[in-house]
Amino acid sequence: MNLEVILFFMDWIDDFLTYISTEKRFSQHTITAYQTDLNQFDLFVKNEMGFSSIKEVNFQAIRSWIFFLLENENTARSVNRKISTLKTFYKFLMKNSYIQSNPMSKIISPKQSQRLPSFVDEGQMNNLFSVIEFPDTFEGIRDKTILETFYALGIRLSELINITLQSIDFHNQTIRIIGKRNKERIIPFGPHLKKCLEQYLKMYEKTFGMLQQNSPIFVTNKGSKAYPMLINRIVNKYIAMVSSIEQKSPHVIRHTFATHLLNQGADLNAIKELLGHANLAATQVYTHTSIEKLKKIYKNAHPRA
């Protein structure tokens, strides 16, 4: 196989990754996922199909890759994500005239069952903040504040890590959040989070000194910026104390935030804005959760259910 052709194939992938990083401003998490998908596809068309150039890849080759993924126990959800990666990649190739026709135009994604988001019950979340005892130390106060922030704002893990002191308006009780693709939104917060943040910032100053306005507020025990694995460990540890739910991630608290708002009568469009969703379809999944809850209540309460 011609080494120059192989390198040329990889150059296109590298160009694409640079494009979604610098121009599209995708998150590092998304870029890594796209890179993994494209590397897998690259290996398949070379090793399984014997192609030496991306120009040889046709509709049938991509269908073969999809069947290969499904036969190797990839879920429909996972396969659809990889198909989405390829569609974006091929649009980029067409836009830059690297190829003359798009084999992805005929590809139909496999159907997948809709997975309802996991969430923690309201009573269990109340127990987390009223029954569970957090140590009166920097670590304990920080952990409680992280959990309060997730539940009060419904933000993503990456958004929490990047909250700075200057993004918090204590007078108006709002926080400026920088979301996906640098989209900014303002989220209000209540007295519980305000009290928690004030207590945490006092403890921060006592432990590490004055916090700079543009510095991230959440840090490790040594004062460096908090990282995803640390936040995940904190969330997992405390959610496990109040719930037997299988998933115990920051995103589950985001689902919990949205579900509880909807159950209490909040407008779906308002929830969409708070979550920072680009469209309403992404938010509507929470209506299914509420309907399931209503079905359960009906079944348990109605005499003829």
Phi, psi and omega in degrees: 000139183290120183295324181297322180294317179300314180297323179297319176302311182293328177300320179296319178296317179298319178299318180296316180296323176295319180298311182287341178278312187270319183268315180275340177057043175292156178291160179298325178300314180294318180299317179297319179297316179298318181298317178298314180299315183289325177295321177296316179296318179301313179296321182296310185291335178277310187278319184271324184260342179076018179280147178246355180216146180294338179292341178279341185289123181240183181304315182296322180296319180291321176298322178297321178296318180297315178297321178300317180295315181294322179292335179263028170064028167283139179287159177301324179297315180294317180296319180297326177294320179292323176296319177300320177300312180297320179299316179295319180297314183289329173298320178296317180296319179293317181301325182263010177060029175285332178227160184260337178222154185252107181290347180282347185296336181260356185282130176249128182289143177294146179290145178227146177287141182285124180265118180288140181294139176283146178209163180263139180298153181301317180299322179291323177292323176298320178297325181302320185262345183249336183253316181293133179265122176264135180302145179276056180232172177304313182297316181295315180292321177298314183298317179296320181294321177300314180294318177299319182295315177302312185286326181284331187248338182066032185270167177280162179302313181299327179288321179296315182301330185262009175294128177249167180298321183289346179276353181260125176252096183291329182294313180268356181053057176224155175233133177271120183249133174259111186263206181299140179056034176061024176282132184259140173217152180253126181242127177284156175221159185263185184295330180297312180290323179301312179299318181295315179297317180297318179296318181295316182293327174295317179294323177299312181297321178294326184272317188239354184097187184297132177274130178289149184301324184262013181266144175299138185279331183267123185227169176283177178297342180260000175095000177274162184303135178298148183238158187307316183298322178297313181297318178298320179297318180298311181298314181300316182301312187276326177295324178297337180285339185239347185218148176263011180305141185292312179272134182224061185246165174306326181291332176293323176292326175298315175298320181297314177307308183293318182295317180294321176299314181295319179296333179268008173097011180293148179290137184298323179294324178294319178296320177303314181293320180295322181282340182078028177286145180285329180216164186290334182302323180293331182275334186294344177300333181288339176292328178295321178298317180293323178295320177298321178295318179297320178299318181295316179297315180300313182298321181281333188256328186280131183297337182245021182287000000 
